[in-house]
């Protein structure tokens, strides 16, 4: 009997971006036209994660949007 494995990824995205000297949360800064948070979430999905949990802190409302 084979059991299905469900993978969940956790992405830590709680940085303020202080060293970037910006009021925008670090994970919302664009890289190649997409917010920085896009890349680890996409990588987790492509690696087989069935769900992705993003841990946010500073600027939570903007990251959720």
SULLIN-V108489 format. One record per backbone hydrogen bond with DSSP energy under -0.5 kcal/mol. CO is the residue of the C=O (numbers start at 1). NH is the residue of the N-H. E is the energy in kcal/mol with one decimal. If there is no record, write none. Layout:
CO/NH/E ; CO/NH/E
This chain:
4/6/-0.5 ; 5/7/-0.6 ; 7/50/-2.9 ; 7/51/-1.3 ; 9/53/-3.2 ; 10/12/-0.5 ; 11/13/-0.7 ; 11/55/-2.9 ; 13/57/-0.6 ; 14/58/-0.8 ; 15/26/-0.7 ; 17/20/-1.3 ; 17/22/-0.8 ; 18/21/-1.9 ; 25/28/-2.1 ; 26/29/-1.6 ; 27/37/-2.2 ; 29/36/-2.1 ; 31/34/-1.4 ; 34/31/-3.1 ; 35/38/-2.0 ; 35/39/-0.5 ; 36/39/-0.9 ; 36/40/-0.7 ; 37/41/-1.5 ; 38/42/-2.6 ; 39/43/-2.4 ; 40/44/-2.1 ; 41/45/-2.0 ; 42/46/-2.7 ; 43/47/-1.5 ; 44/49/-2.4 ; 45/48/-1.5 ; 51/9/-2.4 ; 52/54/-0.5 ; 53/11/-3.1 ; 53/55/-0.6 ; 54/56/-0.7 ; 55/13/-3.1 ; 57/60/-1.3 ; 59/62/-0.6 ; 59/63/-1.9 ; 60/64/-2.8 ; 61/65/-1.8
